[in-house]
Amino acid sequence: MRLAVLALTLAPTFAFAAGSADTAPPKPTATTQQCSEGLVYDLATKTCMTPEQSTNDDSARMNDVRELAYDGRYADALRVLDTMQDQSSDMAITYRGFATRKAGDMAGGMAFYETALAVNPDNLLTRSYMGQALVEQGDVELALAQLTEIRMRGGRGTWAEASLASAVATGVTYSH
């Protein structure tokens, strides 16, 4: 019964995509629809090329990172992150943690989350991803502590809160 109430309470917010103003997971673009593995769609030339050759700015690169991670192409997402101008951005560090964790390096992912929170303790997305990683490790108590932090930092009703609350309740985490 408790899970059913939680699911009904959170259902309207599940659509919010992490790290984005969009209300859905990243939409497929030419990066995942046309470009081969290891390549991204360059907006200026309208061709697929390596992330190192791409002229895309950090904002476009971050969109590629989200899309590639959602598509399960974690190595490609990390490669795009390597080309970003602002390596110290808490969002870049957060996504580096997410892709690292999802690629199988839980300890490395957690270290990136801790670094991102040192840069910006109010990064709700980082707290959600860290909490979901804690759920994956079976540490629901520490995951609940991150959920409390999200709520205390103004994150009620956000995707960060909803996804972590769902993960705590069900044990299922998100891929974006």
C-alpha positions in Angstrom: 0.0 0.0 0.0 2.8 2.4 0.9 4.5 1.8 -2.4 1.3 2.5 -4.3 0.7 5.8 -2.5 4.3 6.8 -3.1 4.0 5.9 -6.8 0.8 7.9 -7.2 2.3 10.9 -5.4 5.4 10.9 -7.6 4.0 9.9 -10.9 3.5 13.5 -12.3 7.2 14.3 -11.7 8.7 11.2 -13.2 8.7 12.8 -16.6 11.3 15.5 -15.6 14.6 14.7 -17.1 17.6 15.1 -14.9 19.8 18.1 -15.6 17.4 19.6 -18.1 14.4 21.9 -18.3 12.8 19.4 -20.6 10.1 17.2 -19.2 11.2 14.0 -20.9 14.4 12.0 -21.4 16.7 13.5 -24.1 15.2 13.1 -27.6 17.3 11.2 -30.1 19.2 13.5 -32.4 21.6 12.9 -35.3 24.3 12.0 -32.7 22.6 8.8 -31.8 20.5 8.4 -35.0 23.0 9.0 -37.7 26.5 9.0 -36.2 28.5 5.8 -35.6 29.9 4.9 -32.2 32.6 7.4 -31.2 31.2 10.2 -33.3 28.9 13.2 -32.6 26.9 15.4 -34.8 28.7 18.7 -35.4 26.1 21.5 -35.6 28.2 23.8 -37.7 29.3 21.4 -40.4 26.2 19.2 -40.1 28.4 16.1 -40.2 29.4 13.3 -37.9 32.9 13.7 -36.5 34.9 12.8 -33.4 34.2 14.9 -30.3 37.8 16.2 -30.5 37.1 17.6 -34.0 33.7 18.9 -33.3 33.1 22.7 -33.1 30.1 22.3 -30.8 30.1 24.5 -27.7 29.9 23.1 -24.2 26.1 23.4 -24.1 25.8 21.3 -27.2 28.4 18.9 -25.9 26.4 18.5 -22.7 23.3 17.7 -24.7 25.3 15.0 -26.5 26.6 13.7 -23.2 23.0 13.4 -21.8 21.8 11.7 -25.0 24.7 9.3 -25.2 24.4 8.3 -21.6 20.6 7.8 -22.0 21.4 5.6 -25.0 23.8 3.5 -22.9 26.9 4.8 -24.8 28.8 5.7 -21.6 32.3 5.5 -23.2 31.2 7.9 -25.9 29.6 10.2 -23.2 32.9 10.3 -21.3 34.9 11.0 -24.5 32.6 14.0 -25.2 33.1 15.2 -21.6 36.9 15.0 -22.1 36.5 17.7 -24.8 34.5 20.2 -22.8 36.2 23.6 -22.2 34.9 23.8 -18.6 36.1 20.7 -16.9 35.4 22.1 -13.4 31.7 22.6 -14.0 29.7 20.7 -11.4 27.4 19.5 -14.1 30.3 18.1 -16.2 31.7 16.4 -13.1 28.2 15.0 -12.3 27.8 13.5 -15.7 31.3 12.2 -15.6 30.3 10.4 -12.4 27.1 9.1 -13.9 28.8 7.7 -17.0 31.7 6.3 -15.0 29.2 4.6 -12.6 27.0 3.2 -15.4 30.1 2.0 -17.2 30.8 -0.2 -14.2 33.2 1.8 -12.0 31.0 2.5 -8.9 33.9 3.8 -6.8 35.0 6.2 -9.5 31.5 7.4 -10.1 31.1 8.1 -6.4 34.3 10.0 -6.3 33.1 12.3 -9.1 29.8 12.9 -7.3 31.7 13.9 -4.1 33.8 16.3 -6.2 30.8 17.8 -7.9 29.1 18.3 -4.4 32.3 20.0 -3.2 32.0 22.4 -6.1 28.2 22.9 -5.6 26.5 21.4 -2.5 23.2 22.4 -3.9 23.4 20.3 -7.1 20.3 18.3 -6.7 21.0 16.1 -9.7 24.3 15.0 -8.2 22.6 14.2 -5.0 20.0 12.1 -6.8 22.6 10.2 -8.8 24.6 9.6 -5.7 21.6 8.4 -3.8 20.7 6.1 -6.7 24.2 4.7 -6.6 23.8 4.1 -2.9 20.6 2.2 -3.6 22.4 0.1 -6.1 25.0 -0.7 -3.4 22.2 -1.6 -0.9 22.8 1.4 1.4 19.2 2.7 1.6 20.0 4.7 4.8 22.6 6.9 3.1 20.3 7.2 0.0 17.6 8.5 2.2 20.0 11.0 3.6 20.6 12.3 0.1 16.8 12.4 -0.5 16.5 14.5 2.7 19.2 16.9 1.4 17.4 17.3 -1.9 14.2 18.2 -0.1 16.0 20.6 2.4 17.7 22.3 -0.6 14.4 23.2 -2.3 14.1 20.1 -4.5 10.6 19.0 -3.7 8.7 18.1 -6.8 11.8 17.9 -9.0 12.9 14.9 -11.1 15.9 14.6 -8.7 13.6 14.0 -5.7 11.1 11.8 -7.6 13.7 9.5 -9.2 15.6 9.0 -5.9 12.4 8.4 -3.9 11.3 5.9 -6.5 14.7 4.2 -6.4 14.6 4.0 -2.6 11.1 2.5 -2.7 11.6 0.1 -5.6 15.3 -0.5 -5.9 15.2 0.5 -9.6 17.4 3.3 -10.7 17.4 5.5 -13.8 19.6 5.7 -16.9 19.4 9.4 -17.4 
